[in-house]
Amino acid sequence: MVNVQVSFSRLGWSYIFFKGLLHDLPGIEVIEPPVVNTEIVSEGVKHSPEFVCFPFKFILGEMINLYQNYDVKDFMMIADHGPCRAGMYGVIQKRILKNMGFADVRMFYLHQDDFRNLEWLGVFPKLEKRTGNKFSDYKILRNTLLFLIKAYYVERITHIEGLVRCREKNKSMTTKVVHKLMDLLDKENDLMKLANFDRTIDDHFRKIPIDREMEPLRVCYTGEIQVMLEKWVNYDLMGELGVMGIEVHKQYDVFDWVMYKLDASKRRRRLERRAKKYIPMDIGGEAVWNMGSYLESQDKGFDGFVHIFPFTCMPEISLLGMLEAEKNIDKFYMPHIHISLDGSSGFEGIRTRIEAFHDLMRANKKSNPLFRDVKYEVPEEIKNIYFKPKSNFEYFVSSIQKPMSMLMTMLNPSKKLDLGFTIKNGLEFFSRNSIFDIGSLFNL
């Protein structure tokens, strides 16, 4: 039996729920990835192809740092066959690491083409083989729930963060509350206690004194998901916008992506329908959903659209071209700013652009009828925390209603499921400890 040290990319707060996926599995020690910094990114850039996506570079830098300084040789990465290059990162990164002399590096892939087909479960038998231990089905089910629940709470905390920071009376208090909540979430692995974490989130944010009369400018904050998650990479633009007094509506997080891969995201379906006229299919990145978010935010009377993406990301560059095209100026009238990130950008230059964009939104709000006459609506999350706190019964109903809504969405699929492949993956997983190799039946 081997005690294996496993790690993964930090991706902002995402490490919290990835730790949950591997929690208390025999023979596995989860190494928490360190905070991304200049040295880590520089090392990744040095060993990466020049024109590859920027997330590839900083994730490779994290792997090099973990291997050299933490003795981690086993990494978990996503993999798929979709239009985006992100699904192939792990394979190429493994080859680069081996060419660097890290001959004993191993990759364990979470296949995310369609989580409904159960292919992702294949990561656990591979980890069992690596450690020489057997994982109980109960622990795998529990850890899957830990992953989903913690991912949901990370998404909710960061969403509320964007709405509260612009209103806070004591600067940096929102940041302190977010760090406190993330620490509590990271340490809690009891499913029963996590069921009540919604209340904990609201109670902690309620301690922040806010300007209750404020009607701030509102922006849709979106982009390629990996650069949105990692604060070192995006210079914490979400926080900078909040400090300027702008209400930030963050669009995506990992939980939202997982729900989409389970075909359980009503929101992504809605955005796809909204964007279909301009982008009729998934072209990679978050392009199709970003277009939907832009149009939906425009309908809601938002004051601006902030779009961040990696340098050389063709899907996001295609979206930029559509919004910037002169012939579309009447359709896409909401101010939008597009920020390309490649590790060489200077923070002061980006801040200057954001400040100019802020001035543009303020001028529009005063003089442009399309913005001046829009009635401001306080977000529901702010109402529920500060103006009309939920009762115990409402928290209970909400804890049942949300998962049931996702389940009902799954039962009304928008994408075809390969049933035979799903059955094969399920049988192979649940028979992994039996004498007879059921998987061999599918190779006849």
N, C-alpha and C positions, 0 to 999 in steps of 0.2 A: 504494500500500500504506500502511496506517495502523497505527501502534503504539497499540493500545488498552489502556487501564488498566481491568481488571475486578476487582470485589470482590463480597463477599457478607457475610451476617451471621456474626459470630464464633461464636456458640453454644458457649461454653466452649472445648473443644479441637477442635471440629469443623472449624475453619479448616484444620487440618493436612491432612486428607484432601481437602477441597475444593481446596486448592492443588495436590494431586496430580492431580486431574482435569484441571487446565489446565496442568500442568507442561510446559515446553519446547514449547509450541505457537507457531509463528511468528506474530509480530505481536501477541502477547498478553503484557502485563505484569500479573502478579497482584499486587494491593495487599493486603497482610495487614491485615485489619480491626483497629483498635486495641481495647484492653480496654474493655469497657463501664463507664461511670462515671455519676455523678449528672447531669452536664451533658448527656451524650448522651441519657439517658432522659428528662430534663425537656424537651428539644427535641422528642422524639418524642411525648410526652404532649400538648404544647401544640398540635401540628398534627393530632392524631388524633381521630376521633369518640369521645365520652366513654365509651360503653359497649362499645367494641370490645375484643377480647381483649388482655391486657397484652403478650404477645409481639409483636403487631402494632405496638404503640407503641414498644417499645425497638428493634425492627428498623428501623422508620422513622427513629428517632433516629440509628441507625448510618448509614443512607443519607445523611441530611442532613449529618452530620459528615464522611463520606467525600467528598461532593460539594463542600462548602465548604472543607475543609481539606486534601484530598488530590487534588482535581481529578478525582475518579472520576465518570464519567457513565454507565458501563455496569455493571449489576448482574445477578447470577445469583440466581434464586429458584425455589423449588419451586412446582408448580401441579398441581391435580387437581380432580375434580368430586365428591369424596367428601362425607360428611356433616359434616366438620369445616370451619370457616371458614378454616383455615390455608391451604388450597389456593387461596384467592382473595386472599390478602394482596397479592401482587405487583401485580395489576391495579389494586387500589384505591390502593396506595402510589404507583404510577406516576402516577395521576391527581392525587393530592395534591401530589406533587413538581412536576408541571407547573403546577398552580394556584399554587404558591409562586414560580413564575418560572423553574424549572429546565427550560426548554423542550427541552433537548437530552439529557435523561435517557433511557436505554434499558434495557429488561428482557429478559433471556434466561431462558426458563422451562425447568426440568427437570420434565417431566411424569411424575408418580409414581402415576397411577391403578393401573397394573400394569406394572412394569418389564419383564415378559416380552414385552409387545407392541412393544418397541423404540421407542416414541414419544419416549422421552427422548433418543434419538440425534439428533433434530431440532435440538437446541441447537447441534451442531457446524457444520452447513451455515450456520446463521444467523451464527455467529461467523466463519466463513470469508468470508461476504459482507461482514461489518462490517470485517474486517481487509484484505480483498483477497488473502489467502493461502489456499493449499490445505493441509489437514492430511492427513498420510499415515494410512492405515488402521492401520498398525503403531503409530503414536504414540497414536491414539485407544484402541486395544486395551490398550496398555501403561498409559496413564493410567487407564483403567477398572479395571485390576488394581491399580494404585497406590491408587486410591480405596478399593477393597474391602479390600485388605490393611491399609492404614493405619487404616481405620475399625474393623476387627477388633481391631487392637492397641490403639487408643485405648479401646475398650470393655473389653478385658482389663485394661489398666493401671488404669483407674478402678474396675473391679470388685475387683481385688486391694487397691487403696488402701483401700476400705471395710472390708476384713477385717483389714488389718494395723495401721491407725492405733490402734485400741483397745489393741493389744498392745505398741506400741513403748515402749522404756525411755527413749529420748532424744526428748523432745518436738520436734515439727516435722521429724524426720528423714524421715518418710514423705512429707511435702510436698516436701522437697528431692529425694528420689529420683524422685517423680512428675514434677517439673519437668525433671529431668535426662533421664529417659526420653523425655518428650515432645519435648524439644529434639533428641535423637538421632533420633527418628522423623521429625521435621519435616525434618531435613537429609538423610536417607537416601532416595534415589530409585532405588537399584539393586535390582531385583526379587530377584536371587539372594541378596544380603545380607539383604534383608528376610525371606527364607524362614527365616532362623535367629534372627529377633528375639525369638521366644518364649524362647529361652535367655537372651538379653540381659536381658529383663524379669525372669526368675527370679533371675539372678545379682545384679542390682542390689537387688532386694527382700531377698535373702538377707543383704545387708550390714547390714540394720537389726536391731539386737539386740531381741529380743522376750521377753515373759513366756510361756514355753512351757507353764506350768501353768494359765494363765488360762482360765476358763470364763465369758466375758462374756454379758451380755444380748444378744439378737439381735433386730434389727428389719428389717422389709421396708420399703425406702425406694423410694417410687414416686410417680407423678403424671403430669401432662401433660409430654410429653418436652421441650418447649422451655424451660420454666421449670426443669426438672431439670438441663438442660445448662449454663445460664448462671449462674455462681456469684455474680455481683453481684446478680442478680435473686432468687436463693434464699438469699442471705446465707451461702452455703457451709454449709448445714445438715448436709450429709453429713460435713463436717469437724468441725463442732461436736459432732455425735453421737459421732464417734470419739474426740474429746478427753475426752468424758464417760465413756469406757470401754465404749461400746456397739459391738457388731459390726454393721456396716451392709451389708445385702445390696441393692445397687443393681439395679433391675429392667430399666431400658431405656437404650439408647443408639442412635445413628443406624444402626450396623451391624445391630442387631436389627431395626430398622424396614425397612431395605433388604432384608434376608432375607425379611421378611414380604411385601414388595411383589414379591419374586421367587417367592413361594409356596414358600420353602425353609426356613421357620422351624418346626421341630417344636415348639418351646417355645410360640410364639404359638398354634399349633393346639391344644396341650394346654390352655392357659389359656382359650381360647374354649370348649372342651368343658366345662371346669370351671365356667365362669360362665354357661353357656347357660340354666340354670334361672331365673336372675335377669335377665340381659341377653342375649336370644336373637340379637342382631345388633349390628353395629358402629354405634354412635350418635354417633361422633366422639370427639376427644381420644384418651385411652387407656382410656376407661371400662370397656369389656368386659374388657380384659386386666388392668386394676387390680383388678377384682372377682375374676378368676381368681387373681391373685397373692395377694389377701387370703385366699381360701379355701385355697390351697395352703400359704401360710405358717402358717395356723392348723393345718392337718394336720401340719406339720413341728414344731409346738410352739414357734414363734417367740414372743417376749415382747411384740411390739408392731408396729404398722403406721403408718408415717408417710406421709401423702398430701399432696402440695403441688400447687397448681393456680392458674391465673390467675383473678382476679376476673372474673365474668360468664361463665366457661366452663360452659355448660349441661350438657354430658355429664358433667363431673367433679362438678358440683353434684348431678346426678341420682344418681351413685354415693354421694356423701356422704349423701343422703337415705335411700338403701336401707340403709346401714350404721348410720345413727343411728335408724332407725325402731324404736319401742319393741316392736312385735310381733315383731321379728326378734332380740330380745336373746338368745334361747337359741341361735340359729344362729350369730350373729356375736359370739362372746364375747371374742375377742382385743381388748385395748385398742387403740384407734386414735385418731390425732390428725390433723385436717385443717387445713391452713394455706393460706389464700387470699392471693395476692400481687398487689398492684396498684401498686407503686412508692411507696405512701404508708405502708407498714407500717414500724414501728420495730423495729430489731434487738433492743433490750432487751426489748420486749414479747414478741417471738417466743421469745427465749431463756428468758424466765420460763415460758412455756408448755411449752417443751421440758424444762426442769428439773422442772416439776411432773409431766410425763408420765413422766420418768425415775423419779421417786419412786413413781408409780403402778405401773410395771412391777416395781420392786424389791419393793414390798409384795405384789404378786400372786405373785411368785416365791417369797416366803417362806410365804404363807398359803393361796393358792388351789391346790387339788389338781390342777387342769387345767394349771398351770404348774410347781408344785413338784416333781412326779414325772416331769417330762420329762427324759430323759437327753440331755446336751449332746453333740453330735458336732462334731469339728473339721472345718472345711471342707476339701474335697479340695485346693483351691489352697494352703492353708497346709501341708497334709501334703506336697505335692509340692515346695514351696519349702524348708521347714525340717526336715521329719522324714524324708522319703524322696525325695531329689532324683532327677529322671529321668536315665536314661542317654542316651547319644547315640542309641542305637537307638530308645528310646522317643520322643525328640523327632522323629526321622525318621518313625516310624509315625504320630505325632500330626499331623505336617504333611500327611500324605496322607489320614488318616482323616477329619479335619474337613471339608475341601472335598468329599470323596466322599460323606459323610453328607448334606451340603446338596444335592448333585446328585441323590442318590437320593430325597430328599424332594421335589425339584422334579419328578422323573419320576413321582411319585405325587400328582398335583395335587389340591388341595381346592377350587380355584376354576376355573371354565371360562375358557379362553383364546379370545379372538376371533382365530382363525387368519387370516382374510382381512385383518383390520386389521394384524396382525403382519407378514404377507408384504408388504403395501403399504408399511409403514414401512421394512422391511428393503431392499426394492428401491429405494425413493426414496433411502435413505441411500447404498447401495453404488453407485448409478448417478449420484450427484450430480456427478461430474466427466466424465460422458459427454456426447456431443452430443445424443443422443435423450433427451427428458424422459419417463422411464418413468411418473412420477407422473401425467402427463396421461392415461394409459390408464384410470386409476381415476375420471376425471371425465367419461368418455364417457356 
